[in-house]
Amino acid sequence: VIRSTLIIQKVGRSNFGEYGCRVKNEMGEVSTAIKLKAVDALPLLIMVAAAIGGLLLTIVLIVIGITCRKVAKTPLNISPGAKTSPQPDRFSNSSSDTKANTISSLSAPDDLDGSDSLPEYHANFMKSQP
């Protein structure tokens, strides 16, 4: 099997069209027609756009991953004896002032120390009754 290649340098519009190829040897003769047609540059544009989009998506995912790691590694600096005001979660629609006022108006400071138990509460309730 012998392969031949036709190389056209500096392709222009005049190079597009139909080319004929004829082969003759001791086994016989054969000919065929080859059409050389222009292809739009759109597939190249789509490939470049997809590559840029993939690169941007990769960068976004890396930034999200790094941010999540930093948030997960951040320690909560709460000491056991420290009294802190309650903080709202990130998904809450109410402000931290409203939550703090609501909690402080419903709870006395000694209620938040964690020492309350049902028997203690019952004894204090009974003492306060006439």
Salt bridges, closest charged atoms under 4 A:
GLU29 OE2 - ARG22 NE 3.99
